[in-house]
Amino acid sequence: MLDVSIRAGILNLLKHLTVDMGLVGLYISHDLSLIRNICDTTAIMYLGKIVEKGPH
């Protein structure tokens, strides 16, 4: 786990890269509140299979 300010800076940089440069990002996390704020689409996996998918 990173320091909160460093983590926020890295996530903001990744978000800006995906928006400004038209890149696609894949975030894998257990923190659903983070995923909700960063991603356009969220997929929930259970035992290696997607069981739920939708807009944040």
C-alpha positions in Angstrom: 0.0 0.0 0.0 1.3 3.4 -0.9 1.1 6.6 1.0 -2.3 8.3 0.4 -0.9 11.3 -1.4 1.4 9.2 -3.6 -1.5 6.8 -4.4 -3.7 9.7 -5.4 -1.0 11.3 -7.6 -0.4 8.0 -9.4 -4.1 7.3 -10.0 -4.7 10.9 -11.2 -1.8 10.5 -13.6 -3.2 7.2 -15.0 -6.7 8.7 -15.3 -5.3 11.7 -17.2 -3.3 9.5 -19.5 -6.3 7.4 -20.4 -8.5 10.5 -21.1 -6.0 12.8 -22.7 -4.2 10.3 -24.9 -7.2 8.0 -25.6 -5.6 5.0 -23.9 -7.4 2.1 -22.4 -6.7 1.3 -18.7 -7.3 -1.9 -16.8 -7.5 -1.5 -13.0 -7.6 -4.5 -10.8 -8.5 -3.8 -7.2 -10.5 -4.9 -4.2 -11.3 -1.2 -3.4 -14.7 -0.7 -5.2 -14.9 2.9 -4.2 -11.7 3.5 -6.0 -12.9 1.6 -9.1 -16.2 3.6 -9.1 -14.3 6.9 -9.2 -11.7 5.9 -11.8 -13.4 3.5 -14.3 -16.2 3.9 -16.8 -17.2 0.2 -16.6 -16.8 -2.2 -13.7 -16.7 -6.0 -13.8 -17.0 -8.1 -10.7 -15.2 -11.5 -10.8 -15.8 -14.6 -8.7 -13.6 -17.7 -9.0 -12.0 -16.3 -12.2 -15.3 -15.6 -14.0 -17.1 -12.3 -14.5 -20.4 -12.5 -12.6 -21.5 -8.9 -12.9 -20.7 -6.1 -15.3 -22.0 -2.6 -15.8 -21.3 1.2 -15.8 -19.7 2.3 -12.6 
